[in-house]
Amino acid sequence: MSEFTTPDEEVMIIVNGEPIPVQSEEVSYQEVVNLAYPAPPSPETLFTVTYRNAEEPKREGSLVPGQSVEAKKKGTIFNVKATTKS
């Protein structure tokens, strides 16, 4: 379980190419989606979240609702892609 960091230990993640500071090393699917899309394109929008450069043991992968990953202090990269049901 991760601890909250102090301001001088800020966790900086990259979401869709944008550096974003977060409060904790533990980053959830929902947090990343909210950072990438503060206003979802539509209520039916589904999101695919992938990450890389995270802490061990799983350095890369994907997240689904309810999951989280431990980010490195600097440099964990998240890609969030929005899709609609067809």
C-alpha positions in Angstrom: 0.0 0.0 0.0 1.4 3.4 -0.9 1.7 6.4 1.4 0.7 9.9 0.4 3.6 12.0 -0.6 4.7 15.3 0.7 4.8 18.3 -1.7 8.6 17.8 -2.3 8.0 14.2 -3.1 5.3 14.9 -5.7 4.4 12.0 -8.1 4.4 13.1 -11.7 2.6 10.9 -14.2 2.1 11.4 -17.9 -1.5 11.1 -19.2 -1.9 11.2 -23.0 1.4 13.0 -23.3 0.7 15.6 -20.6 2.7 15.6 -17.3 0.3 15.7 -14.4 1.1 15.8 -10.6 -0.9 13.4 -8.4 -1.2 13.1 -4.7 -0.4 9.4 -4.3 1.8 6.7 -6.0 -1.4 4.5 -6.1 -3.2 5.6 -9.3 -6.6 4.2 -10.2 -8.3 3.6 -13.5 -11.0 6.2 -12.6 -8.4 8.8 -11.6 -6.6 8.4 -14.9 -9.8 8.5 -16.9 -10.9 11.7 -15.1 -7.5 13.3 -15.7 -7.6 12.5 -19.4 -11.3 13.3 -19.9 -12.7 15.7 -17.3 -15.9 15.8 -19.3 -16.6 12.4 -21.0 -17.6 12.8 -24.7 -20.9 11.0 -24.0 -22.4 8.8 -21.2 -21.9 5.7 -23.4 -18.1 6.3 -23.8 -15.9 3.4 -22.8 -12.2 3.9 -22.0 -9.1 1.8 -22.6 -6.3 2.6 -20.2 -2.8 1.2 -20.7 0.4 2.1 -18.7 4.1 1.6 -18.8 7.1 2.4 -16.6 5.2 1.6 -13.4 6.8 0.1 -10.2 7.4 -3.6 -10.0 6.1 -6.3 -10.2 4.0 -5.3 -13.2 5.8 -2.5 -15.1 3.3 -2.3 -17.9 -0.2 -3.4 -18.7 -3.8 -2.2 -18.8 -6.3 -1.1 -16.2 -10.0 -1.8 -16.0 -12.6 -0.2 -13.6 -11.7 -0.9 -10.0 -8.0 -1.5 -10.6 -5.0 0.7 -9.8 -1.3 0.6 -10.2 1.7 1.9 -8.3 3.3 4.7 -10.2 6.9 5.7 -10.1 7.7 9.2 -8.6 8.4 10.4 -12.1 7.6 8.9 -15.4 4.8 6.4 -15.3 3.0 6.8 -18.6 -0.8 6.3 -19.1 -2.6 6.3 -22.4 -6.4 6.7 -22.3 -8.4 6.1 -25.4 -12.1 6.8 -25.6 -14.5 4.6 -27.7 -18.2 4.4 -28.1 -20.4 1.4 -28.2 -21.1 0.3 -31.8 
